[in-house]
């Protein structure tokens, strides 16, 4: 199974994710479309250089949406450290501790963990605040600047 997710770098909030049995362009474009529908248009999207992120469909969606494309340097996973760190946390705090019987059970476990991670888990790099609280506070501040 493959997990694609979009994380907000500032708040570390997971904005969108999807689990699939294939790692392809549809997986990553679906995740991007969901993030846009739920949270609006990002200015920049960073990803690795996997073929799914370099696919015609994904690049077209980014360009048509006016999103600046940022891709890691080849072999430089550190460029995408925020999402890599989340994946590590998910594996060690949820996936490796459970023996899922099927994909449906895995999806429920991951959904539950992401809910916990976003809304109830204190994050040390955020001054022990919760990621979604930091994300929503940032949006409120942006709206306040416009008003």
Protein Blocks (a to p, Z undefined) as FASTA:
>chain_A
ZZdddddfklopafbdcddfbdcfklmmmmmmmmmmmnopafbdcddfbfklmpmklmmm
mmmnopacddddehilklmmmmmmmmmmmmmmmmmmpccfbfklmmmmmmmmmmmmmmmp
ccfkloopafklmmmmmmmmmmmmmZZ
